[in-house]
Amino acid sequence: MKHAQTKPQKGSDLKWFGLPRSAETKQPFLLRKRVFIAKAVFEAISEMSLNYKNKSKYDRL
């Protein structure tokens, strides 16, 4: 997704992001952040489901 049409091309974004405008430099950072968040969420969910399974197993016994 490029915002070249809506935003001015010169370094106006530098103030906001503290990063160069080019997508090549921005992308890996965003990707890493997204992967980190996804991993954290996945781990939390899997942990909850494991706890739930263990609980229900012991409740049945």
PDB file of N, CA, C, O and CB in Angstrom:
ATOM      1  N   MET A   1       0.842  -1.195   0.000  1.00  0.00           N
ATOM      2  CA  MET A   1       0.000   0.000   0.000  1.00  0.00           C
ATOM      3  C   MET A   1       0.877   1.245   0.000  1.00  0.00           C
ATOM      4  O   MET A   1       1.649   1.471   0.932  1.00  0.00           O
ATOM      5  CB  MET A   1      -0.953   0.006   1.222  1.00  0.00           C
ATOM      6  N   LYS A   2       0.757   2.036  -1.032  1.00  0.00           N
ATOM      7  CA  LYS A   2       1.571   3.240  -1.124  1.00  0.00           C
ATOM      8  C   LYS A   2       0.684   4.469  -0.962  1.00  0.00           C
ATOM      9  O   LYS A   2      -0.414   4.533  -1.514  1.00  0.00           O
ATOM     10  CB  LYS A   2       2.333   3.289  -2.469  1.00  0.00           C
ATOM     11  N   HIS A   3       1.168   5.431  -0.209  1.00  0.00           N
ATOM     12  CA  HIS A   3       0.431   6.662   0.012  1.00  0.00           C
ATOM     13  C   HIS A   3       1.061   7.812  -0.766  1.00  0.00           C
ATOM     14  O   HIS A   3       0.975   8.971  -0.361  1.00  0.00           O
ATOM     15  CB  HIS A   3       0.377   6.991   1.504  1.00  0.00           C
ATOM     16  N   ALA A   4       1.698   7.476  -1.894  1.00  0.00           N
ATOM     17  CA  ALA A   4       2.423   8.487  -2.662  1.00  0.00           C
ATOM     18  C   ALA A   4       1.473   9.562  -3.179  1.00  0.00           C
ATOM     19  O   ALA A   4       1.848  10.731  -3.259  1.00  0.00           O
ATOM     20  CB  ALA A   4       3.172   7.836  -3.834  1.00  0.00           C
ATOM     21  N   GLN A   5       0.233   9.173  -3.535  1.00  0.00           N
ATOM     22  CA  GLN A   5      -0.713  10.123  -4.101  1.00  0.00           C
ATOM     23  C   GLN A   5      -1.235  11.088  -3.030  1.00  0.00           C
ATOM     24  O   GLN A   5      -1.373  12.284  -3.284  1.00  0.00           O
ATOM     25  CB  GLN A   5      -1.879   9.379  -4.758  1.00  0.00           C
ATOM     26  N   THR A   6      -1.522  10.566  -1.842  1.00  0.00           N
ATOM     27  CA  THR A   6      -2.167  11.380  -0.816  1.00  0.00           C
ATOM     28  C   THR A   6      -1.168  12.211  -0.019  1.00  0.00           C
ATOM     29  O   THR A   6      -1.486  13.325   0.398  1.00  0.00           O
ATOM     30  CB  THR A   6      -2.955  10.497   0.122  1.00  0.00           C
ATOM     31  N   LYS A   7       0.034  11.684   0.196  1.00  0.00           N
ATOM     32  CA  LYS A   7       1.016  12.385   1.024  1.00  0.00           C
ATOM     33  C   LYS A   7       2.093  13.036   0.169  1.00  0.00           C
ATOM     34  O   LYS A   7       2.448  12.513  -0.887  1.00  0.00           O
ATOM     35  CB  LYS A   7       1.656  11.421   2.024  1.00  0.00           C
ATOM     36  N   PRO A   8       2.615  14.174   0.617  1.00  0.00           N
ATOM     37  CA  PRO A   8       3.765  14.769  -0.067  1.00  0.00           C
ATOM     38  C   PRO A   8       4.984  13.860   0.037  1.00  0.00           C
ATOM     39  O   PRO A   8       5.225  13.232   1.068  1.00  0.00           O
ATOM     40  CB  PRO A   8       4.086  16.154   0.521  1.00  0.00           C
ATOM     41  N   GLN A   9       5.750  13.802  -1.058  1.00  0.00           N
ATOM     42  CA  GLN A   9       6.836  12.819  -1.144  1.00  0.00           C
ATOM     43  C   GLN A   9       8.064  13.206  -0.316  1.00  0.00           C
ATOM     44  O   GLN A   9       8.757  12.338   0.213  1.00  0.00           O
ATOM     45  CB  GLN A   9       7.246  12.638  -2.590  1.00  0.00           C
ATOM     46  N   LYS A  10       8.329  14.506  -0.203  1.00  0.00           N
ATOM     47  CA  LYS A  10       9.531  14.951   0.520  1.00  0.00           C
ATOM     48  C   LYS A  10       9.435  14.555   1.990  1.00  0.00           C
ATOM     49  O   LYS A  10       8.371  14.166   2.471  1.00  0.00           O
ATOM     50  CB  LYS A  10       9.719  16.488   0.388  1.00  0.00           C
ATOM     51  N   GLY A  11      10.565  14.660   2.698  1.00  0.00           N
ATOM     52  CA  GLY A  11      10.655  14.080   4.044  1.00  0.00           C
ATOM     53  C   GLY A  11       9.694  14.603   5.089  1.00  0.00           C
ATOM     54  O   GLY A  11      10.112  14.944   6.195  1.00  0.00           O
ATOM     55  N   SER A  12       8.409  14.673   4.761  1.00  0.00           N
ATOM     56  CA  SER A  12       7.421  15.130   5.736  1.00  0.00           C
ATOM     57  C   SER A  12       7.143  14.044   6.773  1.00  0.00           C
ATOM     58  O   SER A  12       6.785  14.346   7.911  1.00  0.00           O
ATOM     59  CB  SER A  12       6.116  15.539   5.030  1.00  0.00           C
ATOM     60  N   ASP A  13       7.307  12.792   6.382  1.00  0.00           N
ATOM     61  CA  ASP A  13       7.042  11.670   7.286  1.00  0.00           C
ATOM     62  C   ASP A  13       8.146  11.482   8.317  1.00  0.00           C
ATOM     63  O   ASP A  13       7.939  10.838   9.345  1.00  0.00           O
ATOM     64  CB  ASP A  13       6.868  10.395   6.491  1.00  0.00           C
ATOM     65  N   LEU A  14       9.321  12.044   8.039  1.00  0.00           N
ATOM     66  CA  LEU A  14      10.459  11.874   8.950  1.00  0.00           C
ATOM     67  C   LEU A  14      10.116  12.341  10.363  1.00  0.00           C
ATOM     68  O   LEU A  14      10.526  11.727  11.349  1.00  0.00           O
ATOM     69  CB  LEU A  14      11.679  12.646   8.427  1.00  0.00           C
ATOM     70  N   LYS A  15       9.361  13.433  10.447  1.00  0.00           N
ATOM     71  CA  LYS A  15       8.967  13.971  11.750  1.00  0.00           C
ATOM     72  C   LYS A  15       8.137  12.947  12.524  1.00  0.00           C
ATOM     73  O   LYS A  15       8.318  12.762  13.728  1.00  0.00           O
ATOM     74  CB  LYS A  15       8.171  15.283  11.576  1.00  0.00           C
ATOM     75  N   TRP A  16       7.239  12.296  11.819  1.00  0.00           N
ATOM     76  CA  TRP A  16       6.263  11.418  12.480  1.00  0.00           C
ATOM     77  C   TRP A  16       6.858  10.061  12.824  1.00  0.00           C
ATOM     78  O   TRP A  16       6.657   9.558  13.930  1.00  0.00           O
ATOM     79  CB  TRP A  16       5.040  11.228  11.592  1.00  0.00           C
ATOM     80  N   PHE A  17       7.585   9.467  11.892  1.00  0.00           N
ATOM     81  CA  PHE A  17       8.062   8.095  12.084  1.00  0.00           C
ATOM     82  C   PHE A  17       9.486   8.024  12.613  1.00  0.00           C
ATOM     83  O   PHE A  17       9.886   7.019  13.201  1.00  0.00           O
ATOM     84  CB  PHE A  17       7.979   7.341  10.787  1.00  0.00           C
ATOM     85  N   GLY A  18      10.244   9.082  12.408  1.00  0.00           N
ATOM     86  CA  GLY A  18      11.657   9.032  12.741  1.00  0.00           C
ATOM     87  C   GLY A  18      12.384   8.039  11.854  1.00  0.00           C
ATOM     88  O   GLY A  18      13.439   7.521  12.220  1.00  0.00           O
ATOM     89  N   LEU A  19      11.818   7.779  10.694  1.00  0.00           N
ATOM     90  CA  LEU A  19      12.378   6.796   9.764  1.00  0.00           C
ATOM     91  C   LEU A  19      12.412   7.386   8.370  1.00  0.00           C
ATOM     92  O   LEU A  19      11.654   8.309   8.071  1.00  0.00           O
ATOM     93  CB  LEU A  19      11.560   5.483   9.779  1.00  0.00           C
ATOM     94  N   PRO A  20      13.271   6.872   7.517  1.00  0.00           N
ATOM     95  CA  PRO A  20      13.242   7.280   6.112  1.00  0.00           C
ATOM     96  C   PRO A  20      11.903   6.918   5.480  1.00  0.00           C
ATOM     97  O   PRO A  20      11.244   5.972   5.910  1.00  0.00           O
ATOM     98  CB  PRO A  20      14.396   6.620   5.331  1.00  0.00           C
ATOM     99  N   ARG A  21      11.502   7.671   4.459  1.00  0.00           N
ATOM    100  CA  ARG A  21      10.183   7.493   3.851  1.00  0.00           C
ATOM    101  C   ARG A  21      10.083   6.183   3.069  1.00  0.00           C
ATOM    102  O   ARG A  21       8.985   5.646   2.923  1.00  0.00           O
ATOM    103  CB  ARG A  21       9.871   8.665   2.933  1.00  0.00           C
ATOM    104  N   SER A  22      11.207   5.655   2.561  1.00  0.00           N
ATOM    105  CA  SER A  22      11.145   4.502   1.661  1.00  0.00           C
ATOM    106  C   SER A  22      10.572   3.277   2.363  1.00  0.00           C
ATOM    107  O   SER A  22      10.893   3.010   3.521  1.00  0.00           O
ATOM    108  CB  SER A  22      12.533   4.185   1.110  1.00  0.00           C
ATOM    109  N   ALA A  23       9.735   2.545   1.665  1.00  0.00           N
ATOM    110  CA  ALA A  23       9.047   1.380   2.228  1.00  0.00           C
ATOM    111  C   ALA A  23      10.032   0.266   2.571  1.00  0.00           C
ATOM    112  O   ALA A  23       9.783  -0.537   3.471  1.00  0.00           O
ATOM    113  CB  ALA A  23       7.992   0.861   1.246  1.00  0.00           C
ATOM    114  N   GLU A  24      11.157   0.223   1.846  1.00  0.00           N
ATOM    115  CA  GLU A  24      12.134  -0.853   2.078  1.00  0.00           C
ATOM    116  C   GLU A  24      12.673  -0.804   3.512  1.00  0.00           C
ATOM    117  O   GLU A  24      12.874  -1.844   4.140  1.00  0.00           O
ATOM    118  CB  GLU A  24      13.303  -0.747   1.069  1.00  0.00           C
ATOM    119  N   THR A  25      12.905   0.401   4.022  1.00  0.00           N
ATOM    120  CA  THR A  25      13.456   0.527   5.372  1.00  0.00           C
ATOM    121  C   THR A  25      12.363   0.407   6.430  1.00  0.00           C
ATOM    122  O   THR A  25      12.618  -0.051   7.544  1.00  0.00           O
ATOM    123  CB  THR A  25      14.189   1.862   5.525  1.00  0.00           C
ATOM    124  N   LYS A  26      11.148   0.819   6.077  1.00  0.00           N
ATOM    125  CA  LYS A  26      10.055   0.775   7.045  1.00  0.00           C
ATOM    126  C   LYS A  26       9.503  -0.638   7.221  1.00  0.00           C
ATOM    127  O   LYS A  26       9.153  -1.037   8.332  1.00  0.00           O
ATOM    128  CB  LYS A  26       8.939   1.713   6.614  1.00  0.00           C
ATOM    129  N   GLN A  27       9.427  -1.386   6.135  1.00  0.00           N
ATOM    130  CA  GLN A  27       8.731  -2.670   6.120  1.00  0.00           C
ATOM    131  C   GLN A  27       9.263  -3.693   7.126  1.00  0.00           C
ATOM    132  O   GLN A  27       8.475  -4.249   7.892  1.00  0.00           O
ATOM    133  CB  GLN A  27       8.810  -3.249   4.754  1.00  0.00           C
ATOM    134  N   PRO A  28      10.586  -3.962   7.151  1.00  0.00           N
ATOM    135  CA  PRO A  28      11.098  -5.007   8.051  1.00  0.00           C
ATOM    136  C   PRO A  28      10.770  -4.725   9.509  1.00  0.00           C
ATOM    137  O   PRO A  28      10.488  -5.643  10.279  1.00  0.00           O
ATOM    138  CB  PRO A  28      12.601  -5.147   7.890  1.00  0.00           C
ATOM    139  N   PHE A  29      10.810  -3.442   9.886  1.00  0.00           N
ATOM    140  CA  PHE A  29      10.509  -3.057  11.267  1.00  0.00           C
ATOM    141  C   PHE A  29       9.058  -3.386  11.604  1.00  0.00           C
ATOM    142  O   PHE A  29       8.772  -3.992  12.636  1.00  0.00           O
ATOM    143  CB  PHE A  29      10.784  -1.551  11.486  1.00  0.00           C
ATOM    144  N   LEU A  30       8.148  -2.982  10.727  1.00  0.00           N
ATOM    145  CA  LEU A  30       6.720  -3.245  10.944  1.00  0.00           C
ATOM    146  C   LEU A  30       6.458  -4.739  10.968  1.00  0.00           C
ATOM    147  O   LEU A  30       5.688  -5.237  11.788  1.00  0.00           O
ATOM    148  CB  LEU A  30       5.866  -2.574   9.851  1.00  0.00           C
ATOM    149  N   LEU A  31       7.114  -5.447  10.051  1.00  0.00           N
ATOM    150  CA  LEU A  31       6.938  -6.896   9.958  1.00  0.00           C
ATOM    151  C   LEU A  31       7.399  -7.568  11.247  1.00  0.00           C
ATOM    152  O   LEU A  31       6.713  -8.438  11.785  1.00  0.00           O
ATOM    153  CB  LEU A  31       7.713  -7.463   8.751  1.00  0.00           C
ATOM    154  N   ARG A  32       8.568  -7.156  11.736  1.00  0.00           N
ATOM    155  CA  ARG A  32       9.112  -7.744  12.957  1.00  0.00           C
ATOM    156  C   ARG A  32       8.161  -7.502  14.122  1.00  0.00           C
ATOM    157  O   ARG A  32       7.908  -8.397  14.929  1.00  0.00           O
ATOM    158  CB  ARG A  32      10.507  -7.162  13.269  1.00  0.00           C
ATOM    159  N   LYS A  33       7.633  -6.271  14.201  1.00  0.00           N
ATOM    160  CA  LYS A  33       6.702  -5.905  15.265  1.00  0.00           C
ATOM    161  C   LYS A  33       5.452  -6.773  15.181  1.00  0.00           C
ATOM    162  O   LYS A  33       4.968  -7.288  16.189  1.00  0.00           O
ATOM    163  CB  LYS A  33       6.328  -4.408  15.178  1.00  0.00           C
ATOM    164  N   ARG A  34       4.938  -6.927  13.957  1.00  0.00           N
ATOM    165  CA  ARG A  34       3.716  -7.710  13.745  1.00  0.00           C
ATOM    166  C   ARG A  34       3.943  -9.167  14.133  1.00  0.00           C
ATOM    167  O   ARG A  34       3.104  -9.777  14.794  1.00  0.00           O
ATOM    168  CB  ARG A  34       3.256  -7.615  12.275  1.00  0.00           C
ATOM    169  N   VAL A  35       5.077  -9.719  13.720  1.00  0.00           N
ATOM    170  CA  VAL A  35       5.411 -11.116  14.036  1.00  0.00           C
ATOM    171  C   VAL A  35       5.526 -11.296  15.544  1.00  0.00           C
ATOM    172  O   VAL A  35       5.042 -12.282  16.100  1.00  0.00           O
ATOM    173  CB  VAL A  35       6.733 -11.540  13.341  1.00  0.00           C
ATOM    174  N   PHE A  36       6.173 -10.334  16.200  1.00  0.00           N
ATOM    175  CA  PHE A  36       6.343 -10.395  17.653  1.00  0.00           C
ATOM    176  C   PHE A  36       4.989 -10.409  18.362  1.00  0.00           C
ATOM    177  O   PHE A  36       4.761 -11.207  19.272  1.00  0.00           O
ATOM    178  CB  PHE A  36       7.185  -9.205  18.145  1.00  0.00           C
ATOM    179  N   ILE A  37       4.095  -9.516  17.935  1.00  0.00           N
ATOM    180  CA  ILE A  37       2.758  -9.438  18.535  1.00  0.00           C
ATOM    181  C   ILE A  37       1.997 -10.728  18.280  1.00  0.00           C
ATOM    182  O   ILE A  37       1.368 -11.280  19.183  1.00  0.00           O
ATOM    183  CB  ILE A  37       1.970  -8.230  17.974  1.00  0.00           C
ATOM    184  N   ALA A  38       2.059 -11.206  17.031  1.00  0.00           N
ATOM    185  CA  ALA A  38       1.349 -12.438  16.667  1.00  0.00           C
ATOM    186  C   ALA A  38       1.841 -13.614  17.507  1.00  0.00           C
ATOM    187  O   ALA A  38       1.051 -14.431  17.978  1.00  0.00           O
ATOM    188  CB  ALA A  38       1.531 -12.745  15.165  1.00  0.00           C
ATOM    189  N   LYS A  39       3.162 -13.685  17.688  1.00  0.00           N
ATOM    190  CA  LYS A  39       3.752 -14.779  18.466  1.00  0.00           C
ATOM    191  C   LYS A  39       3.281 -14.713  19.914  1.00  0.00           C
ATOM    192  O   LYS A  39       2.924 -15.731  20.507  1.00  0.00           O
ATOM    193  CB  LYS A  39       5.297 -14.724  18.402  1.00  0.00           C
ATOM    194  N   ALA A  40       3.284 -13.508  20.477  1.00  0.00           N
ATOM    195  CA  ALA A  40       2.857 -13.321  21.869  1.00  0.00           C
ATOM    196  C   ALA A  40       1.402 -13.742  22.043  1.00  0.00           C
ATOM    197  O   ALA A  40       1.057 -14.435  23.000  1.00  0.00           O
ATOM    198  CB  ALA A  40       3.040 -11.850  22.303  1.00  0.00           C
ATOM    199  N   VAL A  41       0.557 -13.319  21.113  1.00  0.00           N
ATOM    200  CA  VAL A  41      -0.869 -13.661  21.168  1.00  0.00           C
ATOM    201  C   VAL A  41      -1.050 -15.163  21.047  1.00  0.00           C
ATOM    202  O   VAL A  41      -1.814 -15.768  21.799  1.00  0.00           O
ATOM    203  CB  VAL A  41      -1.654 -12.935  20.053  1.00  0.00           C
ATOM    204  N   PHE A  42      -0.341 -15.767  20.092  1.00  0.00           N
ATOM    205  CA  PHE A  42      -0.450 -17.212  19.871  1.00  0.00           C
ATOM    206  C   PHE A  42      -0.039 -17.988  21.117  1.00  0.00           C
ATOM    207  O   PHE A  42      -0.708 -18.939  21.519  1.00  0.00           O
ATOM    208  CB  PHE A  42       0.415 -17.640  18.675  1.00  0.00           C
ATOM    209  N   GLU A  43       1.078 -17.566  21.725  1.00  0.00           N
ATOM    210  CA  GLU A  43       1.561 -18.244  22.931  1.00  0.00           C
ATOM    211  C   GLU A  43       0.548 -18.134  24.062  1.00  0.00           C
ATOM    212  O   GLU A  43       0.292 -19.107  24.771  1.00  0.00           O
ATOM    213  CB  GLU A  43       2.906 -17.659  23.373  1.00  0.00           C
ATOM    214  N   ALA A  44      -0.024 -16.951  24.229  1.00  0.00           N
ATOM    215  CA  ALA A  44      -1.018 -16.736  25.288  1.00  0.00           C
ATOM    216  C   ALA A  44      -2.227 -17.639  25.069  1.00  0.00           C
ATOM    217  O   ALA A  44      -2.718 -18.267  26.006  1.00  0.00           O
ATOM    218  CB  ALA A  44      -1.458 -15.251  25.334  1.00  0.00           C
ATOM    219  N   ILE A  45      -2.706 -17.700  23.821  1.00  0.00           N
ATOM    220  CA  ILE A  45      -3.882 -18.514  23.496  1.00  0.00           C
ATOM    221  C   ILE A  45      -3.587 -19.989  23.719  1.00  0.00           C
ATOM    222  O   ILE A  45      -4.393 -20.700  24.319  1.00  0.00           O
ATOM    223  CB  ILE A  45      -4.326 -18.276  22.041  1.00  0.00           C
ATOM    224  N   SER A  46      -2.438 -20.455  23.240  1.00  0.00           N
ATOM    225  CA  SER A  46      -2.099 -21.877  23.380  1.00  0.00           C
ATOM    226  C   SER A  46      -1.955 -22.243  24.857  1.00  0.00           C
ATOM    227  O   SER A  46      -2.351 -23.330  25.276  1.00  0.00           O
ATOM    228  CB  SER A  46      -0.791 -22.208  22.614  1.00  0.00           C
ATOM    229  N   GLU A  47      -1.379 -21.320  25.645  1.00  0.00           N
ATOM    230  CA  GLU A  47      -1.221 -21.556  27.076  1.00  0.00           C
ATOM    231  C   GLU A  47      -2.590 -21.664  27.748  1.00  0.00           C
ATOM    232  O   GLU A  47      -2.817 -22.542  28.581  1.00  0.00           O
ATOM    233  CB  GLU A  47      -0.388 -20.429  27.723  1.00  0.00           C
ATOM    234  N   MET A  48      -3.492 -20.765  27.379  1.00  0.00           N
ATOM    235  CA  MET A  48      -4.841 -20.789  27.954  1.00  0.00           C
ATOM    236  C   MET A  48      -5.556 -22.088  27.601  1.00  0.00           C
ATOM    237  O   MET A  48      -6.191 -22.708  28.454  1.00  0.00           O
ATOM    238  CB  MET A  48      -5.661 -19.583  27.459  1.00  0.00           C
ATOM    239  N   SER A  49      -5.448 -22.493  26.338  1.00  0.00           N
ATOM    240  CA  SER A  49      -6.145 -23.708  25.907  1.00  0.00           C
ATOM    241  C   SER A  49      -5.562 -24.941  26.597  1.00  0.00           C
ATOM    242  O   SER A  49      -6.295 -25.868  26.943  1.00  0.00           O
ATOM    243  CB  SER A  49      -6.057 -23.865  24.375  1.00  0.00           C
ATOM    244  N   LEU A  50      -4.237 -24.949  26.797  1.00  0.00           N
ATOM    245  CA  LEU A  50      -3.600 -26.059  27.517  1.00  0.00           C
ATOM    246  C   LEU A  50      -4.115 -26.126  28.951  1.00  0.00           C
ATOM    247  O   LEU A  50      -4.468 -27.195  29.448  1.00  0.00           O
ATOM    248  CB  LEU A  50      -2.060 -25.906  27.507  1.00  0.00           C
ATOM    249  N   ASN A  51      -4.154 -24.971  29.606  1.00  0.00           N
ATOM    250  CA  ASN A  51      -4.659 -24.916  30.979  1.00  0.00           C
ATOM    251  C   ASN A  51      -6.098 -25.407  31.036  1.00  0.00           C
ATOM    252  O   ASN A  51      -6.484 -26.142  31.945  1.00  0.00           O
ATOM    253  CB  ASN A  51      -4.564 -23.486  31.537  1.00  0.00           C
ATOM    254  N   TYR A  52      -6.883 -24.987  30.049  1.00  0.00           N
ATOM    255  CA  TYR A  52      -8.296 -25.373  30.005  1.00  0.00           C
ATOM    256  C   TYR A  52      -8.432 -26.882  29.839  1.00  0.00           C
ATOM    257  O   TYR A  52      -9.223 -27.524  30.531  1.00  0.00           O
ATOM    258  CB  TYR A  52      -9.023 -24.644  28.858  1.00  0.00           C
ATOM    259  N   LYS A  53      -7.652 -27.442  28.913  1.00  0.00           N
ATOM    260  CA  LYS A  53      -7.684 -28.895  28.667  1.00  0.00           C
ATOM    261  C   LYS A  53      -7.288 -29.658  29.926  1.00  0.00           C
ATOM    262  O   LYS A  53      -7.955 -30.616  30.315  1.00  0.00           O
ATOM    263  CB  LYS A  53      -6.742 -29.275  27.498  1.00  0.00           C
ATOM    264  N   ASN A  54      -6.193 -29.226  30.562  1.00  0.00           N
ATOM    265  CA  ASN A  54      -5.724 -29.893  31.780  1.00  0.00           C
ATOM    266  C   ASN A  54      -6.774 -29.819  32.880  1.00  0.00           C
ATOM    267  O   ASN A  54      -7.023 -30.802  33.578  1.00  0.00           O
ATOM    268  CB  ASN A  54      -4.411 -29.266  32.264  1.00  0.00           C
ATOM    269  N   LYS A  55      -7.385 -28.650  33.030  1.00  0.00           N
ATOM    270  CA  LYS A  55      -8.408 -28.469  34.056  1.00  0.00           C
ATOM    271  C   LYS A  55      -9.575 -29.412  33.822  1.00  0.00           C
ATOM    272  O   LYS A  55     -10.017 -30.110  34.734  1.00  0.00           O
ATOM    273  CB  LYS A  55      -8.898 -27.019  34.079  1.00  0.00           C
ATOM    274  N   SER A  56     -10.069 -29.427  32.592  1.00  0.00           N
ATOM    275  CA  SER A  56     -11.242 -30.251  32.301  1.00  0.00           C
ATOM    276  C   SER A  56     -10.912 -31.735  32.474  1.00  0.00           C
ATOM    277  O   SER A  56     -11.760 -32.524  32.892  1.00  0.00           O
ATOM    278  CB  SER A  56     -11.752 -29.979  30.870  1.00  0.00           C
ATOM    279  N   LYS A  57      -9.677 -32.104  32.148  1.00  0.00           N
ATOM    280  CA  LYS A  57      -9.246 -33.505  32.308  1.00  0.00           C
ATOM    281  C   LYS A  57      -9.295 -33.892  33.787  1.00  0.00           C
ATOM    282  O   LYS A  57      -9.771 -34.971  34.142  1.00  0.00           O
ATOM    283  CB  LYS A  57      -7.804 -33.716  31.736  1.00  0.00           C
ATOM    284  N   TYR A  58      -8.794 -32.991  34.646  1.00  0.00           N
ATOM    285  CA  TYR A  58      -8.756 -33.295  36.081  1.00  0.00           C
ATOM    286  C   TYR A  58     -10.157 -33.206  36.692  1.00  0.00           C
ATOM    287  O   TYR A  58     -10.467 -33.920  37.646  1.00  0.00           O
ATOM    288  CB  TYR A  58      -7.795 -32.329  36.812  1.00  0.00           C
ATOM    289  N   ASP A  59     -10.985 -32.347  36.151  1.00  0.00           N
ATOM    290  CA  ASP A  59     -12.360 -32.246  36.655  1.00  0.00           C
ATOM    291  C   ASP A  59     -13.132 -33.526  36.375  1.00  0.00           C
ATOM    292  O   ASP A  59     -13.953 -33.957  37.185  1.00  0.00           O
ATOM    293  CB  ASP A  59     -13.082 -31.046  36.021  1.00  0.00           C
ATOM    294  N   ARG A  60     -12.861 -34.131  35.218  1.00  0.00           N
ATOM    295  CA  ARG A  60     -13.551 -35.374  34.861  1.00  0.00           C
ATOM    296  C   ARG A  60     -13.134 -36.517  35.786  1.00  0.00           C
ATOM    297  O   ARG A  60     -13.956 -37.371  36.121  1.00  0.00           O
ATOM    298  CB  ARG A  60     -13.260 -35.747  33.397  1.00  0.00           C
ATOM    299  N   LEU A  61     -11.855 -36.543  36.205  1.00  0.00           N
ATOM    300  CA  LEU A  61     -11.354 -37.642  37.045  1.00  0.00           C
ATOM    301  C   LEU A  61     -11.847 -37.607  38.474  1.00  0.00           C
ATOM    302  O   LEU A  61     -11.494 -38.477  39.270  1.00  0.00           O
ATOM    303  CB  LEU A  61      -9.871 -37.627  37.055  1.00  0.00           C
TER     304      LEU A  61
END
